[in-house]
Amino acid sequence: MFRVLLISPFFLLVTLLALDTIFPPPLPETHGFARVVADRHGKPLRFFADNRGVWRYPITQDEVAPRFIEALLTYEDRHFYQHPGINPFALVRAASQYLRNGHVVSGGSTLTMQVARLLDPHHRTLIGKTKQMLRALQLEWHFSKREILDLYLNLAPYGGNIEGVEAASRLYLRKSSADLTHAEAALLAVLPQAPSRLRPDRYPNRAQKARDKVLTRLQVYGVWSANEVERAQLENVYAERLEFPQNAPHLSRWLVESISDQEVINTTIDGNIQRGLEDYLRDYMESYPQKTSAAVIVLENSDLSVRAYVGASHFGDKRRYGYVDMARATRSPGSTLKPFLYGLAIDGDLIHSASLLSDAPRIYGDYRPENFHRGFSGPVSATAALQRSLNVPAVQLLEHYGPGRFAATLENAGLSLQFPSGGKPNLAMILGGVGTRLDQLTGLYAALARGGLSAAPRYLPETPLRERYLMSAEAAWITFEILASNSGGSRRWRNLVRQSRYCLENRH
């Protein structure tokens, strides 16, 4: 008999170890999180649901308002830090109340048991409850109390496809869970008990009664003062399901697809500039017919960090191809390569800003370039030719500089050029007869303000600045001054400068 008593605990321990190995606790990582792309100040630009279509924003207890933790533990599990995963006294109390009243009066589940059910759902039967308790003990064995509480904060159901206190706070209350009032903290603490029945956006009266019950208990246990509870009870429950922000949608989607190991992706985007530019571009393009769109990238010249990125004027509008990211799509650059040609020609001593170029009819084999206005101006200075964006002088200048040399210089500076199948650098490229990308093009334009050094745009703060030589600082300065000059400038260049200044001056 004595041997049996000694051997039984040993076999029990071995059995538990074997069961733990065969049935390990579900790993929280397998459930995933909704991902967030944030601006340079940490404010969300766009949210992405997890692989189940659930909105769940990653959060830790250190990032949540302390009053929420107080409300949660006081109402759900006052002895959370003392019990080993199950609370025998709470289970006995719940069972006796059920026997006396014939229905559930209070639950006996601990927070750990609730996390166990969220990680490994089960049927509400005696077998299911036993499994839940064993899972709770297993969780306490594998994880610390802090880790278990963090799991609850991220997994607790809040109605529909909303999980976790941060997602609930942002969707229902339009604020971070770090900024919850006493009333809001009590509300979010009780919602997971019956998330569908207590949804504040559908049943505010029910939610308010449940919230007040939490507030009363907090006062009874002396966690919050009577004055704090009284003020909190004066707040009416009003919640409206809020859609998550959709700023910088094209960039956000690209970053989420490119970066798989970060739940929160912090960017260099300035949210104020981004929102202002999206609104401005959308309004501006309303005057244009359908099937037209536009893209804009705003760079900080000093370090090439991207402050705003609009891939299309009307995101989601099929009539304007709003799902196409035109900032990264290969498109014809039109006349935007001309400034680089003039700068490189100045750098190569082919011309200076006052050199005379011929704006007269020219034929290059079967290629006959024309100006946009279909007329010719005769002799014009290099400055006037660039400011007026004349086509014929640009083709003439490219002929002397060399199309192959020009293409090689641009590609070495970071601009990928795509020619038609079997094509090669030719005179037509200076008028748009080649494919380029706006994001790369902006990196080259920055060289005009950075002493001739181009670089790839930086979307993430940790991305290093990789500079490439395009032209000398002197040639870059002269080219920049030609474009920035107001006198005699073409309307296209002036509009570009004016619109850029408008967006920057009205970014707030």
N, C-alpha and C positions, 0 to 999 in steps of 0.2 A: 504493500500500500504506500509506503514511504517513497519507494522508487518511482511508482507511478506519478506521485505528486511532483517529484523532481523532474521527471522526463517530460511531462505534459507541457510545462512552460517552454521547454526547449523546442519541442515539436511545433508548438504554437508560433514561436518566433520564426522558425524555419519556414513554416507555412506562409506567414505574413510576408517574409522576404521573397519567397517564390512568387506569391501573388503580385507583389509589387513589381517584380521583374517581368512577369507575364503580362500584367495589365498596368503599364506605367501611366502616370497621370497625363491627361491630354496637354500638349504643349500649347501655351497661349499664342505663340507665334503662328501656329497653323491657322488661326482664325483671321489673321491680318488686321490691318487698320485702314481706315480711310486716309488718303494721302493729301497733303496740303502743300501748295506752293505759296510762299510768302514774299512780301516785298522787303526792301532793305531795312525797314523798321520792325519787321516781324509780323506785320499785319497780313492776314490771308488775302491772296489774290484769287485763288480758285481751289475748291475742294474736289476730290475724286473719291467716290465710294469704293469700298473694298470689293474683293472678288465675289461677294454675295449680294452686292448692291446695297450694303448697309453703310449708313453714315456713322462713323466712329472716329473721333479725333483723339489721338494719343495724349495722355495727361498723367501726371503723377500727383501724389497728395501734397507735395511741396508747392505745386502750381495752382492748387485749388484754394479758395478762401477757407481759412481755418474754421469759420463758423459752420461751413457745410460739413466738415469732418465731425464737429461737435454734435450737430443735429443728427447725422447719420448714425454715429455710434450710440448716442443716447437713446434713439428711437429703435434701432435695429439690434444692437448688440453691445450692451454696456460693459460686458465682461470679455470683450474681444481679446484684450491683451493678457487675460488670465487663463482662459480655457485652452485645451489642446486641439480644438477644431469642433468639438461638440460640447454642449453644456447640459449635463445630465439633469440639473435642477430645472432648467427651462423646459426640457422634454417632459419631465414628470409633471410640471405645472400645466403645460399645454394638454397633456393627456387627461389629467384630472378635470380640467375645465371642460374638455370635450365630453367626458362621461357625465358630468353634472348638468350641462346645458344642451347636449345633443347636437352641438355644432361648434365649429372652431371659434374660440374667443381670442386667443393669442397664439402665435406660432412659436415653435420651439427651435426653429432653424437659426443657426449662427450665421454671421457673414461668410465664414469659411464654407459652411454647408451651401449657402446660396451661390458662391463662386463655383463649388463643385457641380451644382446642378447646371450652371451656365456653361461650364466646360464640357460636361458629360450629361446631357438631358436624360431624364428617366420618367417612367410612369408614376403617378401618385398612388402607389400601392405600398404594402409593407415591405415587399422585396426592393422596390425602388427606393424607399426611404432608407433601408439598410445599406443599400449600395451608396446612397448619397453620404451617409455618415462615414462609411469606410473611405470614400474618396476625400472627405474632409480631413480625416486623420492622415491620409496620404499626402495631401497638400501641405499640411502643417509640418510633415516630416521633410518634405523637399524644399519648401519655400519659407522665407521669413514672414513675419506679420506684415511688415511694410510691403513686401511683394504681393501678398494676398490682398491687402487693401487696395493697392494699385490696380490689381486685376479687376476687382469689383468696380472701381471708378471707371474703368474702360469697357466693362462688359455688361453692366446693369442695363436692363431694357427700359426704354422710355416711350414706347409707343411706336407702332409702324416700323419703319426701318431705321429708327434712331437708337443708338446704343452708346452708353457712356455719358457721364455728367457734362463733359465739355461740349459734345455735340448737342445735347439737350439744351444746355444753357444758351448756346449760340442760335439754335433754331427757334426755341420758344421765347427766350428773353432778350435776344439780340445783343448779348454781351458774353464776355469770357467768364468762366466759372471762378476766376480769381477775383471778380468784382461783385459777387453776390451779396445782396442785402440779407438781413436776418429772415425776412419773409420768404425771399427767393430760395435761400438755403434750405429752409424747412420744407418748402414745396418740392424741390428736387430730391430731398431725402426720402420723401414718402411715395413719389410717383412709381418707382419700380415695384412696389407691392401689388399694384393693379394698373399697369401702364396703359392698357386699352380703355379701362373704365374711368381712369382719372386724367386722361389727356387734357391739359389745360386749354388747348386750342379748340376742343370740342365740348368738354364738360367742365367749364370753369367753376360752377357752383360745387360740384362734387370735389374738385381739386382743392377748393378753398376750405371746405369742411375737413378734409384730410390734413391739409396744412395746419389748420388751427389745432387739430388734435396733437400734432407734433409739437407745436409751440407750447401747448399746455403742459406736456410732459417735460419739456426743457425747463419750464418754470418750476414744476414740482420738484425736479431733481436739483434745482439750484444752479443749473448750467448757465442759464440766461436770467437776467433780472426781470422783475415784474414790469418795469418801465420799458425794457427792450421788447418784451413779448407784447405788451399793450400796443406799442407803436407798430409792431409787425402785423398785428391782427387788423389794423386799420387799412392796410394795403389790400386792395381788391386784386383778385387773380385775373389777369388778362394776358392772354398769350395768343399769338398768331403765328402759324407755321411760316417761317421765313426761308426763302430759298437762299442757298449759299451764294456768295459773290462769284461772278464769272469774268473777272478782269484778266487781261492778258491771256485769253483762252488758248490761242495757238501756241504761244511760248510755253505755257503751263503744260499743255498736252505733250509737247516735244520733250520737255525736261522730265516729266514722269515716265515717258517711254524710254528715255536715255539713262535715267538714274534709278536703279532698282533697289538700292540698299538704304534709302533714306525715306522716312515717313513724312518729315517736314523738310522741304527744299527751300532754303533761303536764297533769294536772288538779289541782284543789284537794282532791281526796278524800284522807282519812286512811285508809290501808289497814287499820290496826288497828281503827278504829271501823267501817269498812265490813264487814270479815269478822265482827266480833262481832255487828253488827246483823243481818247475813244469817242467821247461825246462830240468833240469838235469835228473829227473826221466823218463821223456818221452824219452830222448835220450838213457838212460841206458837200458830201457825195449825194445828198438827196436831190440836188439840182441836176445831177447827171442821170442819163437813162439807165434802165435795168441792164443787167449783164455787164456792168462796169463796177469796179471796186478800186481800192487803193490800200497801200501798206506804208507804214512809217516806223522808222527806228530812230530813237533819240539817244545819242552817245554823250558821255562825259569825255571831252577831248584829252584831259590830263591822264586818265588811266584806262580809257576805252570801256568803262563800265556802262552797261545799257540802262538808261533811266526809264525808257518807255519802249514798248514793242507792240505794234498793232499789225497783225497779219492780214486783216481784211476789214473794210469799213463797216460791214454788216455781218457780224459773226452769226452763223446759223441760217442766214437768208439764202435759200437755194437760188433765188432769182439773181443774186449777185455773187454766186459761188462763194458764199461766206465761210464755208468749211475749208477752203483752200488757203493755206498759209503762203501768201504771196511774198512775204519777206524772205522765205527760204526756197521758193519755187524758181526754177530757171526761166527767165524772161528776157526779152530784148531790152537792152539798156538805153535804147534811143540815143540821145545826144550826151548822155552823162559821162562818156569816156573822153569827151573833148578836152576838158580841163587838164587831164593827165597828159594828153598828147602835147598840148601847148607848154605845160611845165617841163616835160622831158625835152622838148625841142629847145626851150630856153636853156635848160641844163646842158644840152649838147652843142650850144653855140650856133644852132641853126637860125634862130630868130632872137629878137628882143621884143619888149612890149610894144615898141613903136614901129617895128618892121612892117613893110607893106606887103600884103598878100593880094593875090588876084582873085576877085570874085567875078569870074566870067565863065561862059560855057566851056566845059571840058569833056572830052570823050576818052575813056580808057577801054579800048577794045569794044566790047558790047555793053559796057557799064557807063552810064551817063548820069552823074549825080545832079540833083537840083536842090535849090533852097526851099524851105517850107513855104515861103510866099511866092514861089515860082519865078521871081525876078532876080536880077543880078545888080550888084552895086559897084562893080569895077574895082579899082584899087582901094583897099581898106587896110587899116592897121591891124596888127595881131590882136591888140586890145579890143578894138571894135568887133572884129570877127568873132572873138570868143564871147563877148558880151551879147552880141546879137545872135549867137549860136548859128552862124552861117555854115552851110554844109560844104559848099564847093571849096572854100579855103582850107577847111579841115581835111578834106580828101587830098588836096594838093600837098598839105604839110605831111600827111601820113605817107604819101608816096616818097617824099624825100627822107623821112625818118626810117621808113621800112616797116611794113606790116608785121613781119616775123619778129623783128627786134622789139616792136611795141608790145606784141602779145607776150613775148618771153619776159619782158620787164614787169608787166602787170601780173602775170602768174607768179613770178618770183616774189612779188610784194603781197601775195595772198589772194588774188582774184582768179578764180577758176573760170576758164572760157570754154564754152561748148559750141563747136562749129557743126554745121550739118554733116551728115554721114559722108565721110570721104573728103570733107572740106578742110581747108587750112587757112591761116591768116591771110586776109585780103583787104582791099581798100574799103569794102562795104562795112567792115566791122566798126569803123568810127561813127557810122550813122545808125548803128543798131543791128547790124547783120551778124550778130553773135549772141550766144546765150550767157547771161550772168545772173548772180543772185544779189538781192538788195542787202542782205546782212553782210556779205563780203565787200560789197561796194562801199558801204558806210565806213568800213575799216580803212579803205583807201582814201576816202574823202577826208577822214580825220588827219591824214598825213599833211594836208594843206595847212592845218593849224598846229601841227606838231613837228615843224622843222623837217618835213619830208619823210618822217618815219610812220609807216602804217602798222596796223596790228589787228588781230582778230577781235571782234567784240567780246566782252566778258559779261556773262550772264550770272555767274556765281562769284561771291567775294573771294573764294579760295583759288579761283582760276588765275594762274600767273599771266602777267603781261608779256606777250611774245611779239617783239617789234621786228619789222622788216624795213629795209631801205627802199624807198621809191624814187626820191629825187633829193637834190641838195636843199638845204634850208633856205637858200636865197631864191631858188626857183619856186619853191613852195610858197614863200612869202609873196612873190610877185604875182603868182597865179591866184592866190587868195585875194589879194588887193584888187585884181582885175574883176573877180566875181563879186566882191563886196561893194564895188563902186556903184553909186546910184546914177551917175550921169551916163546916158547912152546905153544903159543895160537893156537886155531883151526882157520882155514881159515875163517869160518863163523863169529866168534867173531871179528877177525881182520878186515874183510871187513866191518862189521857194524860200528866199531869205525872209520875206515878210511873214509867211505862214509859220516858219520856224520860230521867229521872234514872238509871234502871237502866242504859240503854244507854251513857250517858256515863261513869258510874262504873266500868263493866266493859269499857271499850273496849280495854283491853290484855289 
